[in-house]
Amino acid sequence: MKITKTSLVILYGFVVAYTSIMTNDMKLVLIMLYIVLLFSNIIFIFVNLIDYYKKHWRVASNNFLFKAWCPELISVLMF
């Protein structure tokens, strides 16, 4: 994930610094690459959030009141 964030920063800096001397095709390729990196970074963030909350749901699921109120949610999260 750090590699993706670093790549985004480097690519963004490159695009901002050299936009004036690039042709339109070069700009398009760099912008498309930046968009791909940005969406992959967003996907990594969601995966990390899901893993984080899975751990906390497992801890909360040991609570008796939580089990009584959310049995369907526990069965989905504990797959």
C-alpha positions as CSV (number, residue, x, y, z in Angstrom):
1,M,0.0,0.0,0.0
2,K,2.9,2.4,0.7
3,I,4.3,1.6,-2.7
4,T,1.0,2.7,-4.3
5,K,0.8,5.9,-2.3
6,T,4.4,6.7,-3.2
7,S,3.8,6.0,-6.8
8,L,0.7,8.3,-6.8
9,V,2.8,11.2,-5.3
10,I,5.7,10.7,-7.8
11,L,3.4,10.4,-10.8
12,Y,1.3,13.4,-9.7
13,G,4.4,15.5,-9.2
14,F,5.7,14.5,-12.6
15,V,2.4,15.4,-14.3
16,V,2.2,18.8,-12.6
17,A,5.8,19.6,-13.3
18,Y,6.0,18.6,-16.9
19,T,2.4,19.2,-18.2
20,S,3.4,22.2,-20.2
21,I,6.0,20.3,-22.4
22,M,4.0,17.1,-22.9
23,T,1.9,16.2,-25.9
24,N,-1.7,15.4,-25.5
25,D,-1.0,11.7,-25.9
26,M,1.6,11.7,-23.1
27,K,-0.8,13.5,-20.8
28,L,-3.5,11.0,-21.5
29,V,-1.3,8.0,-20.7
30,L,-0.1,9.6,-17.5
31,I,-3.6,10.6,-16.4
32,M,-4.9,7.1,-17.1
33,L,-2.0,5.6,-15.1
34,Y,-2.7,8.0,-12.3
35,I,-6.4,7.0,-12.3
36,V,-5.5,3.3,-12.1
37,L,-3.2,3.8,-9.2
38,L,-5.7,6.0,-7.4
39,F,-8.5,3.3,-7.7
40,S,-6.1,0.6,-6.6
41,N,-5.2,2.7,-3.6
42,I,-8.9,3.1,-2.8
43,I,-9.4,-0.7,-3.1
44,F,-6.5,-1.3,-0.7
45,I,-8.0,1.1,1.8
46,F,-11.4,-0.8,1.7
47,V,-9.6,-4.1,2.1
48,N,-7.8,-2.8,5.1
49,L,-11.0,-1.4,6.6
50,I,-12.8,-4.7,6.1
51,D,-9.9,-6.6,7.8
52,Y,-9.9,-4.1,10.7
53,Y,-13.6,-4.3,11.4
54,K,-13.6,-8.1,11.0
55,K,-11.2,-8.3,14.0
56,H,-13.3,-5.9,16.0
57,W,-16.6,-7.8,15.2
58,R,-15.0,-11.0,16.4
59,V,-14.1,-9.4,19.7
60,A,-17.6,-7.9,20.0
61,S,-19.2,-11.2,19.0
62,N,-18.0,-12.7,22.3
63,N,-20.3,-10.4,24.2
64,F,-23.6,-12.2,25.1
65,L,-25.8,-9.1,24.3
66,F,-24.2,-8.7,20.9
67,K,-24.9,-12.3,20.1
68,A,-28.5,-11.9,21.1
69,W,-29.1,-8.8,19.0
70,C,-27.0,-9.5,15.8
71,P,-26.9,-13.2,15.0
72,E,-27.3,-12.7,11.3
73,L,-24.5,-10.1,11.2
74,I,-22.2,-12.4,13.1
75,S,-22.8,-15.3,10.6
76,V,-22.0,-13.0,7.7
77,L,-18.9,-11.6,9.2
78,M,-17.5,-14.9,10.5
79,F,-17.3,-16.6,7.1
